[in-house]
Amino acid sequence: MRWLMTLGERTRPDVPTFAECPGPMDARAVALVSDFGQLFPILLEWRRSLGSELTAYAGQVEADDIENLPPAVIEDWGPDQLRLDTMPGGYVKVSDYRDDQAQTALPSGAHMLMRS
């Protein structure tokens, strides 16, 4: 199992925290890593490159190559994942929208805030 993260799109200027969850083939940026903690430096690099307020969605997937994701990963991708929002001061807020059984996938004492 690996962690897949897609960069969300903030398409509603009237609702600053709203972000759509694009599929891996439609997202402006996508990352595939083996450990949850590896998502934070990637998200913070996206922040440096693309803007200060970003939202990303991440979930565990069975995939080995970001270029050839299995069809099931692409079809089942949606906002019922982990949501990662960059915050002022270099923090990342993690919100969990998965069902209760999936929450055991996060390491205990999960990385909820990280400073850049």
N, C-alpha and C positions, 0 to 999 in steps of 0.2 A: 504494500500500500504506500502511496505517495500523497503529497498534498498539492492540489492544483489551485491556483489563484488567478482570478481575472479582475482586471481593472473595471470598476463600475463607471457609469456615465451619469453625471449630474445634469439632467436635461430640463429641470424645472427651476429657473431662477427665482420664482416666487416661493419655493420651498427649498431653502439652502441645504437641508440635510437629506433630501430625496436623492436616491441614486438607483438607476436601473441596473439589473444584473445581466449583462450580456453573456451569451454563450462563448465558449472558448474560441470558436471560429470567428466571432464577431467582435471580440474585445480588442481594444487598442493595445493592450499589453496582457501577456499571459506568462505565468511561471509554473514550473513543475519541480518540486523539491522532495527530498526524502524525509525531512524532519520539519515539524511545525515551526520551530524557532527560526528556521532559515527564511521564512516568509517576511519577517520584520525588516531585515536589511534590504530586501528587494523592494518592499513597499516604501521604505524611506528613500531609496534611490529613485523610485518612480516619482516621489514627492519632489525631490530636488530637480528632476528633469521636466516634470509635467505640471507642477503647480502645488500650492501649499495645502489645499483641502481636497483630499482624495478619499474615495471609498473603494474597497476591493472585497470580493467574495472568495472564500476558500473552502475547500472540502476535500475529504480523503477519496482517492480514486485508485483504481487498479489500472495503471498505465506506466509504461517505461519510456515513452518518447513523446515529447510535446508536439512534434511534427505529425505524428500518426496516432492521435488519440482514438481509442475504441469508440464506435458509434454509440454505445450505451452511455458513455461519459458525456458525450456531446448532447444527446437527446435528453438526459436526465438532469442536466445542469439547470439550476434555478436559484432563487433567493433564499431557499430553505437550507442555507449553508452558514458558515461563520461569516460575519460581516466585520471588516476591519476599517475603521475610520481614522485618518490622521487628525491629530488635535494640535492646538497651539503648544509650543514648548517642545515639540519633537515627540510627543506621546502618540500611542496608537491605542484606540479603544476597540475591544473585541466584544461583539455581541453574538450570542449563540442562538440561531434559529432552527437548529436540528431537533429531531425528536429525542426523547430521554435516553434511548439506548445508544445513540451515537455519541453522547457526551463522554462516555468512557474512553473515547479515542484521544481526548486531550490529555496531555501529561498532567499529573497532579501538580498543584501549584503553578498552573498554566501561566504563560507569559501574557499578562493582561495589559501591562504598560511597559513601554520601552522608550528610553530617551536617546535621541540621536547625538 
